Amino acid sequence: MNIAVAVTPKGDMHEIRLPDPDDDRAIMRREIGCQRVDLVAVSLHLDMWVASDMRGRAGNVLATALACSHGGRSPYFGTVILCGRDGEDNPADFTAEQARALFARL
């Protein structure tokens, strides 16, 4: 079981459990509230999953700042999921404590 962190446009964070790689994307879609998710490789060790269609979603300042701090140029919208990176496009553990420490450095 992996731990990931959902970050809302309001800046709220909470951990989610990703129990099985076969179900991870379904859990992410439900948490984000979308039909499809896209992977954004933020860094060598951090992935961010976002809604494929961001139209009509509130801006996510934390997600955008995080991506920009690693060279990204796109704004992000809606709830995002942050996970560690296992090198094979599968989520790895990333806790709310790690997320708070990361955002504190921005």
Backbone as a ProteinNet text record, in pm:
[ID]
protein_1_A
[PRIMARY]
MNIAVAVTPKGDMHEIRLPDPDDDRAIMRREIGCQRVDLVAVSLHLDMWVASDMRGRAGNVLATALACSHGGRSPYFGTVILCGRDGEDNPADFTAEQARALFARL
[TERTIARY]
84.2	0	88.6	57.3	130.1	45.4	115.4	51.9	78.5	-24.5	-12.3	-82.6	-66.7	-125.3	-211.3	-336.9	-426	-411.6	-395.7	-383.5	-495.1	-583.1	-697.4	-658.5	-741.3	-715.3	-712.7	-780.2	-779.7	-654.2	-570.3	-447	-461	-578.7	-597.2	-523.7	-465.8	-394	-444.4	-455.9	-485.3	-425	-387.6	-328	-437.6	-403.9	-491.6	-410.2	-476.2	-412.4	-433.4	-326.9	-334	-297.1	-398.5	-374	-319.9	-351	-317	-291.7	-177.6	-149.5	-260.8	-335.7	-445.4	-561.1	-573	-682.8	-639.4	-509.4	-459.3	-525.3	-533.3	-588.9	-736.7	-811.5	-953.5	-966.3	-882.3	-884.9	-848.1	-747.5	-707.3	-819.2	-883.2	-993.5	-1106.1	-1137.1	-1242.4	-1200	-1077.2	-1027.7	-1021.5	-977.5	-966.2	-1101.9	-1188.6	-1321.7	-1319.1	-1260.3	-1247.6	-1258	-1262.3	-1271.5	-1134.2	-1034.4	-898.5	-796.7	-685.6	-576.7	-453	-373.3	-245.8	-133.3	-21.3	97.7	185.9	225.9	322.9	444.7	558.1	681.8	741.4	722.6	770.2	921.1	972.6	1117.2	1151.8	1277.3	1319.3	1251.6	1204.3	1148.2	1002.5	941.4	806	720.4	603.8	504.7	381.1	312.5	186.5	83.8	-29.3	-136.7	-243.8	-289.4	-386.7	-500.3	-611.4	-723.1	-680.3	-713.5	-681.8	-748.7	-869.6	-944.2	-957.3	-884.1	-882.9	-983	-1059.5	-1157	-1258.9	-1285.1	-1386.1	-1340	-1215.8	-1163.9	-1092.2	-1096.7	-1029.7	-878.1	-808.3	-662.8	-604.1	-497.5	-429.3	-291.7	-285.6	-164	-47.4	-71.3	37.5	93.8	6.4	51.4	129.6	81	148.7	285.1	292.4	419.5	519.2	470.7	558	616	530.7	577.9	675.4	643.1	731	866.4	868.5	994.6	1087.2	1031.7	1110.3	1118.7	1095.8	1111.5	985.7	871.6	746.4	698.3	612.3	561	409.5	343.7	197.8	129.2	15.1	-67.1	-145.1	-178.2	-256.1	-384.2	-486.5	-620	-678.7	-767.1	-835.5	-745.2	-799.4	-723.2	-617.9	-499.4	-391.8	-349.7	-284.7	-232.3	-80.6	-11.1	134.5	177.5	272.9	324.6	474.6	536.5	675.8	680.5	799	815.6	894.2	842.1	912.2	989.6	984.5	1058.7	982.6	864.6	785.4	643.5	624.9	493.9	395.3	444	358.4	387.8	284.3	306	391.3	469.1	545.1	508.6	538.9	499	543.1	451.8	476.9	373.1	415.7	323.2	287.9	183.2	142.5	254.2	326.3	439.6	546.2	575.5	671.4	619.1	489.3	430.4	440.5	406.4	414.9	558.2	656	796.7	837.5	789.8	820	760.3	633.4	568.4	628.3	677.7	739.4	866	930.3	1053.1	1024.9	901	869.4	874
-117.7	0	123.8	218	343.7	456.1	558.7	679.3	791	868.5	986	1101.2	1221.3	1339.7	1413.5	1437.2	1519.3	1663.5	1755.7	1898.5	1970.3	2036.7	2104.2	2246.6	2309.5	2448.2	2544	2510	2593.7	2573.1	2476.6	2449.1	2343.3	2282.1	2173.5	2049.7	1974.2	1851.3	1736.6	1620.8	1500.8	1379.6	1283.1	1160.7	1070.3	1000.7	896.4	768.4	659.6	528	474.1	424.6	360.7	213.8	129.8	-6.2	-102.9	-77.9	-175.8	-102.7	-124.3	-54.1	-66.1	-174.4	-190.8	-94.6	-47.6	41.5	186.3	214.6	349.1	457.5	437.3	541	566.7	462	479.3	561.8	535.7	612.9	757.8	779.8	916.6	990	923.8	987.7	1028	941.3	971.6	1089.3	1088.4	1193.9	1329.2	1328.6	1451.7	1492.9	1394.7	1422.2	1438	1339.9	1348.3	1209.5	1207.4	1082.4	1021.7	1110.5	1064.6	1150.1	1088.7	1162.4	1158	1264.5	1272.3	1282.6	1226.6	1229.4	1347.5	1424.8	1532.4	1493.8	1472.9	1439.9	1571	1599.5	1725.2	1722.1	1611	1595.3	1447.3	1416	1275.4	1189.8	1254	1178.5	1210.4	1299.3	1342.9	1350.7	1288.8	1294.3	1368.1	1431.5	1497.8	1448.6	1401.6	1354.8	1461.3	1495.7	1603.5	1553.9	1627	1595.8	1622.3	1532.5	1551.7	1676.9	1701.9	1819.8	1913.9	2024	2116.7	2230.6	2232.7	2340.2	2346.4	2469.1	2490.2	2460.8	2426.1	2394.7	2516.7	2531.3	2642	2625.6	2738.6	2735	2676	2599.4	2539.3	2605.9	2708.5	2788.7	2704	2616.8	2534.1	2441.2	2376	2284.4	2359.2	2477.4	2557	2603.1	2651.9	2696.6	2581	2464.4	2347.1	2313	2306	2273.3	2379.8	2507	2615.4	2612.8	2572.3	2566.6	2457.5	2368.4	2261.9	2281.1	2403.9	2433.5	2427	2395.8	2390.2	2529	2535.2	2664.2	2669.9	2559.3	2553.9	2578.3	2647.8	2655.1	2524.6	2491.7	2370.2	2407.4	2325.7	2355	2232.2	2257.7	2149.4	2078.5	1975.8	1893.1	1814.1	1803.4	1723.1	1618.3	1514	1408.4	1408.3	1417.6	1410	1273.3	1213	1081.7	1078.8	989.3	961.2	894.8	880.5	823.1	692.8	588	459.4	431.3	522.1	503.2	429.1	377.7	302.9	358	486.6	551.6	497.3	434.8	389.6	473.5	507.1	588.4	517.4	597	549.6	640.4	599.4	674.4	819.7	906.7	1049.2	1094.7	1139.9	1169.8	1317.9	1348.6	1487.3	1565.8	1502.8	1568.5	1608.2	1519	1550.5	1664.5	1662.6	1768.3	1903.5	1907.9	2034.6	2087.2	1998.8	2039.6	2092.3	2029.2	2072.1	2209.2	2230.9	2358.9	2469.7	2436.5	2537.3	2595.5	2519.7	2565.5	2650.8	2658.1	2735.8	2885
0	0	0	-87	-92.7	-35	11.9	63	-36.7	-66.7	-153.3	-82.8	-137.5	-75.3	-177.8	-141.6	-223.4	-177.2	-273.8	-244.2	-320.2	-246.5	-307.8	-349.7	-432.9	-470.3	-350.7	-242	-121.2	-37.6	-76.8	-2.7	104.5	114.7	211.1	160.8	253.9	218.8	305.7	244.1	321.6	251	333	278.8	224.9	118.5	65.7	54.7	63.4	52	-88.6	-146.4	-277.7	-256.4	-232.2	-187.3	-292.3	-419.5	-521.8	-652.9	-717.2	-843	-947	-944.6	-1040.4	-1013.2	-887.5	-849	-830.2	-837.5	-806.8	-890.4	-1020.4	-1107.6	-1076.1	-1042.9	-1007.9	-880.2	-782.7	-657.8	-686.1	-770.3	-805.2	-877.8	-972.7	-1045.9	-950.2	-856.8	-759.2	-670.1	-624	-534.9	-606.7	-732.1	-810	-865.5	-890.8	-945.5	-1096.1	-1163.5	-1309.2	-1372.1	-1504.7	-1579.5	-1608.8	-1633.6	-1666	-1592.8	-1554.6	-1490.5	-1578.5	-1568.7	-1638.9	-1537.7	-1573.5	-1488.8	-1526.8	-1425.9	-1442.7	-1358.8	-1424.8	-1353.3	-1303.3	-1175.6	-1117.3	-1100.8	-1052	-1031.4	-1044.5	-1021.7	-1028	-922.1	-814.8	-703.3	-672.2	-751.7	-720.4	-846.6	-838.5	-946	-896.5	-989.5	-960.1	-1062.4	-1012.9	-1099.5	-1102.1	-1221.2	-1240.7	-1329.8	-1327	-1417.1	-1560.5	-1651	-1792.3	-1847.1	-1804.5	-1848.4	-1729.3	-1733.7	-1620.2	-1635.5	-1744.7	-1765.8	-1652.4	-1608.2	-1505.9	-1364.2	-1345.9	-1212.6	-1155	-1024.8	-957.6	-967.8	-976.9	-982.1	-855	-870.7	-756.4	-745.7	-659.2	-644.9	-594.3	-497.5	-444.7	-551.5	-626.7	-731.5	-838.5	-875.7	-977.6	-927.3	-803.3	-746.2	-736.9	-697.9	-688.8	-825.3	-925.8	-1060.2	-1111.1	-1090	-1136	-1065.3	-939	-865.6	-920.1	-1001.3	-1064.4	-1215.8	-1262.1	-1403.8	-1487.1	-1426.3	-1500.6	-1538.2	-1639	-1684.6	-1690	-1665.8	-1679.1	-1545.3	-1547.3	-1426.2	-1410.7	-1287.7	-1261.3	-1189.2	-1211	-1162.1	-1094.4	-997.7	-928.8	-829.2	-769.8	-676	-751.9	-693.4	-751.2	-649.1	-697.4	-611.2	-623.7	-511	-509.3	-459	-529.1	-490.8	-514	-442.1	-474.1	-610.4	-662.6	-796.7	-787.3	-850.1	-846.9	-975.7	-1072.3	-1196.1	-1304	-1273	-1370.7	-1382.7	-1356	-1361.7	-1259.8	-1154.6	-1046.1	-922.6	-844.8	-725.4	-620.8	-548.9	-433.6	-316.7	-194.9	-75.7	-79.4	-38.5	-19.1	81.5	198.9	308.5	314.9	392.1	412.7	480.8	570.9	637.3	534.7	441.6	335.6	247.6	218.6	136.1	205.7	333.5	407.9	409.7	429.3	429.5	292.1	187.9	52.3	23.4	59.7	34.5	121	239.9	325.7	262.3	174.7	109.2	-14.9	-59.5	-180.3	-152.8
[MASK]
++++++++++++++++++++++++++++++++++++++++++++++++++++++++++++++++++++++++++++++++++++++++++++++++++++++++++

